[in-house]
């Protein structure tokens, strides 16, 4: 497995085009893996190999002019095409992007370790509006419900979000964790309408995302490795599901 960081040049029109369209970014990311056949992203984000490693990506907007693309992948990417579209082609090649062997880091995960984490995800749940009706997938839209979604994910993913010390939250099942929910986005994107009678028209694909920052404890290293390589939640083709870890200072 490999972890890659690519800095986007936000002054270039190609970069702005990629950042405005999850579909375009998905295509650009997969273009860095010649061994992968082109695929169309699906809203469910289902992996071709359930629970197995796949190409995951996430955009981090640290500042207006500091935007990074992170990727986790089974093979090493070749991103010259992205440098030409959205990078600094005339700069030092070593500054274009950096790729590191992720396997060694994953192998060193142990129960009881504490890490800072970041995850951009598509928090959804299935609801039935009335008796006899099929369930419908619906996005969580408030930070509290989105936090609740993540806390429900942790049991099978090999980690526990740390609780804040010395607090007595009103809702202990949701509040009182070292967890920040931010960067909520419900803009979605447009794509060609597949319906024959709407030829040439476009339709809106709603994708609600939220970014989670916090601290966690490793409870099951193997389960956490799977989560880091296969992603968490849905809409992985649209930049969701990639969790990264960082040392706690």
Secondary structure, DSSP 4 states (H G I P E B T S, - for coil): -EEEEEEE-TTSHHHHHHHH-HHHHHHHHHTT-TTSPP----TT---SSTTS---EEEEEEEETTEEEEEEEESS----HHHHHHHS-TTS-GGGTEEEEE-HHHHHT--TT-EEEEEEEE--EEEE-SSTTPPPEEEE--SHHHHHHHHHHHGGGTTEEEPBPTT---SSTTTSSBSEEEEEEE---EEEE---GGGTT-EEEE---EEEEEEEEEES-HHHHHHHHHH-SSS-GGGT---EEEEE--
